[in-house]
Amino acid sequence: MAETFDIVFKGGTLVNHAGEGLADIGVRDGQIRAIGDIAEAQGSKVVDVRGLHILPGVIDTQVHFREPGMEHKEDLETGSRSAALGGVTAVFEMPNTSPPTTSAEALAAKVAAGTNRMHCDFAFFVGATRENAGDLGHLERLPGAAGVKIFAGSSTGDLLVEDDETLTRVFSTIRRRCSIHSELESRLRERLSIRRVGDPTSHYEWRDEIAALESTQRLLRLARATGARIHILHVSTGAEMELLSHHKDIATVEVTPQHLTLSGPEDYERLGTKVQQNPPIRDRAHQNLLWWGLEQGVVDILGSDHAPHTLEEKAATYPATPSGMPGVQTLVPIMLDHVNAGRLSLARFVDLTSAGAQRLFEIACKGRIAVGYDADLTIVDLKAERIIEDGWIGSKAGWTPFAGRKVVGWPMGTVVRGHLAMWEGELGKAAGQAVRFGEALPKG
């Protein structure tokens, strides 16, 4: 008797470890159970994906969904709605909420709040502080923990860890890869007067490349001394990219679509504080070196750094304006547009958005289209032309710096463990669950 499946995805072009080619996918109990030529009669439900490409589910390992404490900007449901609409099947959410995610209780509360309420799967970073540094080895292995996050430079919230002593304690305590916002806080404080009231272009003059480079140099030195593995988030400078290319044994690298796509001063002049973020969008010379790092394989992963604020907050006068922009929903279309423009291959996009995340964070059963893995799929139309509009954005913020931008390549379906989280712009029932990690699986 022929094998049967809960759902069959029929006639799509798969992009996976075996390359690119036509194949069907049979899903049962949320897992991929067959890849190949599958008869429609074998599926209780059949989804026609002819003419579409099926990618391993896109994993965005840096988002800020603002819950608890700042739900007027975003919450777990609205942020994950935006993710699913954009083709993202799993997110890692950051700890700078209010209260921050720095304890077992706060982590468990977030996991409970996201379960079956979020539209995609999820994990949450634990924020490092002076007070919890000794407990992080335990906290990083709890269910739903993506690992430890350090803010070595100040950003939204109050999770700053800037002294060598605490950084060394954290690096000596943890065993999983540590994700870090790298800017040198002492230099930022010294240069506050560089900010010009009403002039957001002064943002990237204030938070300059030296603040980023010297911070990353220090983190590499401390990581090597303690045997830690570190992940430098949203790298924004050419000098850091070149430096990190010499330390790939201990350091991995993230870039964002906005640092690859937007640049100063022209986009500051066009978008004002909407383009303000930390570390800042820089000039084209830095952007070219970020693309060099991506092309040369120095970059390991893409993250959106989805960090929404309301339009009212962004409309204040700089520097009394918050840093950050929505991004989880636009990651896939912006980067597919770069694929279509010839700036990176589709295979490299997959490596940056699914295989890379699985490799860096040792995610269990995600990041590949393979039998035995979760049926997490991002289904895209590589030929679809769309204009990104604010009205499409599912985030509570309701805006994007890419509004009005024409792109080629669009997410048509988001499949999370075999469940249609989004199909042709319509959301399914929220069914998000905590991501599991090989380094934190219970030993039995």
ChimeraX attribute file (.defattr): number of C-alpha atoms within 10 A of each C-alpha:
attribute: neighborCount
match mode: 1-to-1
recipient: residues
	/A:1	3
	/A:2	8
	/A:3	12
	/A:4	19
	/A:5	22
	/A:6	17
	/A:7	22
	/A:8	28
	/A:9	22
	/A:10	22
	/A:11	22
	/A:12	22
	/A:13	20
	/A:14	24
	/A:15	20
	/A:16	19
	/A:17	14
	/A:18	9
	/A:19	8
	/A:20	15
	/A:21	14
	/A:22	17
	/A:23	19
	/A:24	25
	/A:25	25
	/A:26	28
	/A:27	27
	/A:28	20
	/A:29	14
	/A:30	18
	/A:31	21
	/A:32	23
	/A:33	19
	/A:34	20
	/A:35	17
	/A:36	13
	/A:37	13
	/A:38	21
	/A:39	15
	/A:40	19
	/A:41	13
	/A:42	16
	/A:43	20
	/A:44	12
	/A:45	14
	/A:46	17
	/A:47	16
	/A:48	14
	/A:49	20
	/A:50	16
	/A:51	14
	/A:52	21
	/A:53	22
	/A:54	31
	/A:55	28
	/A:56	27
	/A:57	28
	/A:58	33
	/A:59	32
	/A:60	28
	/A:61	29
	/A:62	25
	/A:63	24
	/A:64	28
	/A:65	29
	/A:66	24
	/A:67	25
	/A:68	20
	/A:69	14
	/A:70	14
	/A:71	15
	/A:72	13
	/A:73	21
	/A:74	25
	/A:75	21
	/A:76	25
	/A:77	23
	/A:78	21
	/A:79	32
	/A:80	31
	/A:81	27
	/A:82	26
	/A:83	34
	/A:84	36
	/A:85	28
	/A:86	28
	/A:87	33
	/A:88	35
	/A:89	32
	/A:90	29
	/A:91	29
	/A:92	24
	/A:93	27
	/A:94	26
	/A:95	30
	/A:96	26
	/A:97	22
	/A:98	14
	/A:99	14
	/A:100	21
	/A:101	24
	/A:102	25
	/A:103	16
	/A:104	17
	/A:105	10
	/A:106	16
	/A:107	23
	/A:108	17
	/A:109	13
	/A:110	20
	/A:111	20
	/A:112	14
	/A:113	15
	/A:114	25
	/A:115	18
	/A:116	17
	/A:117	19
	/A:118	25
	/A:119	33
	/A:120	36
	/A:121	27
	/A:122	28
	/A:123	25
	/A:124	29
	/A:125	26
	/A:126	29
	/A:127	27
	/A:128	28
	/A:129	21
	/A:130	16
	/A:131	9
	/A:132	16
	/A:133	21
	/A:134	17
	/A:135	16
	/A:136	27
	/A:137	19
	/A:138	13
	/A:139	22
	/A:140	26
	/A:141	21
	/A:142	20
	/A:143	20
	/A:144	24
	/A:145	25
	/A:146	31
	/A:147	27
	/A:148	28
	/A:149	27
	/A:150	23
	/A:151	24
	/A:152	22
	/A:153	23
	/A:154	20
	/A:155	18
	/A:156	15
	/A:157	13
	/A:158	14
	/A:159	23
	/A:160	20
	/A:161	20
	/A:162	21
	/A:163	12
	/A:164	12
	/A:165	11
	/A:166	18
	/A:167	21
	/A:168	17
	/A:169	15
	/A:170	27
	/A:171	26
	/A:172	19
	/A:173	17
	/A:174	22
	/A:175	19
	/A:176	22
	/A:177	22
	/A:178	25
	/A:179	25
	/A:180	19
	/A:181	23
	/A:182	29
	/A:183	26
	/A:184	22
	/A:185	21
	/A:186	13
	/A:187	18
	/A:188	19
	/A:189	12
	/A:190	10
	/A:191	15
	/A:192	13
	/A:193	10
	/A:194	14
	/A:195	18
	/A:196	15
	/A:197	12
	/A:198	15
	/A:199	15
	/A:200	23
	/A:201	24
	/A:202	18
	/A:203	25
	/A:204	22
	/A:205	15
	/A:206	20
	/A:207	24
	/A:208	21
	/A:209	21
	/A:210	16
	/A:211	20
	/A:212	24
	/A:213	23
	/A:214	17
	/A:215	23
	/A:216	23
	/A:217	14
	/A:218	14
	/A:219	23
	/A:220	21
	/A:221	11
	/A:222	18
	/A:223	20
	/A:224	17
	/A:225	12
	/A:226	15
	/A:227	12
	/A:228	22
	/A:229	21
	/A:230	25
	/A:231	21
	/A:232	21
	/A:233	23
	/A:234	25
	/A:235	24
	/A:236	29
	/A:237	25
	/A:238	20
	/A:239	17
	/A:240	24
	/A:241	23
	/A:242	15
	/A:243	14
	/A:244	24
	/A:245	17
	/A:246	11
	/A:247	13
	/A:248	15
	/A:249	11
	/A:250	16
	/A:251	23
	/A:252	22
	/A:253	25
	/A:254	22
	/A:255	25
	/A:256	22
	/A:257	21
	/A:258	26
	/A:259	24
	/A:260	22
	/A:261	16
	/A:262	19
	/A:263	19
	/A:264	19
	/A:265	17
	/A:266	13
	/A:267	20
	/A:268	22
	/A:269	13
	/A:270	12
	/A:271	13
	/A:272	20
	/A:273	29
	/A:274	25
	/A:275	26
	/A:276	24
	/A:277	18
	/A:278	23
	/A:279	27
	/A:280	26
	/A:281	26
	/A:282	25
	/A:283	18
	/A:284	17
	/A:285	12
	/A:286	22
	/A:287	22
	/A:288	15
	/A:289	19
	/A:290	26
	/A:291	21
	/A:292	16
	/A:293	21
	/A:294	23
	/A:295	14
	/A:296	10
	/A:297	14
	/A:298	22
	/A:299	23
	/A:300	23
	/A:301	31
	/A:302	29
	/A:303	25
	/A:304	26
	/A:305	27
	/A:306	26
	/A:307	24
	/A:308	29
	/A:309	25
	/A:310	17
	/A:311	14
	/A:312	9
	/A:313	15
	/A:314	21
	/A:315	14
	/A:316	13
	/A:317	14
	/A:318	20
	/A:319	18
	/A:320	12
	/A:321	18
	/A:322	22
	/A:323	22
	/A:324	23
	/A:325	26
	/A:326	30
	/A:327	31
	/A:328	34
	/A:329	27
	/A:330	28
	/A:331	25
	/A:332	25
	/A:333	27
	/A:334	23
	/A:335	25
	/A:336	26
	/A:337	20
	/A:338	21
	/A:339	19
	/A:340	16
	/A:341	12
	/A:342	10
	/A:343	14
	/A:344	17
	/A:345	15
	/A:346	19
	/A:347	15
	/A:348	17
	/A:349	21
	/A:350	23
	/A:351	23
	/A:352	24
	/A:353	25
	/A:354	28
	/A:355	26
	/A:356	20
	/A:357	22
	/A:358	21
	/A:359	15
	/A:360	17
	/A:361	18
	/A:362	20
	/A:363	19
	/A:364	17
	/A:365	20
	/A:366	29
	/A:367	29
	/A:368	24
	/A:369	27
	/A:370	20
	/A:371	16
	/A:372	16
	/A:373	18
	/A:374	26
	/A:375	30
	/A:376	34
	/A:377	28
	/A:378	25
	/A:379	27
	/A:380	26
	/A:381	20
	/A:382	20
	/A:383	15
	/A:384	14
	/A:385	14
	/A:386	14
	/A:387	14
	/A:388	20
	/A:389	16
	/A:390	16
	/A:391	10
	/A:392	17
	/A:393	25
	/A:394	21
	/A:395	29
	/A:396	21
	/A:397	21
	/A:398	19
	/A:399	22
	/A:400	22
	/A:401	22
	/A:402	21
	/A:403	15
	/A:404	12
	/A:405	11
	/A:406	15
	/A:407	21
	/A:408	20
	/A:409	22
	/A:410	25
	/A:411	27
	/A:412	23
	/A:413	28
	/A:414	34
	/A:415	25
	/A:416	28
	/A:417	26
	/A:418	22
	/A:419	22
	/A:420	21
	/A:421	29
	/A:422	29
	/A:423	17
	/A:424	13
	/A:425	16
	/A:426	12
	/A:427	17
	/A:428	16
	/A:429	13
	/A:430	23
	/A:431	18
	/A:432	24
	/A:433	22
	/A:434	22
	/A:435	21
	/A:436	21
	/A:437	23
	/A:438	13
	/A:439	15
	/A:440	20
	/A:441	12
	/A:442	10
	/A:443	4
	/A:444	3
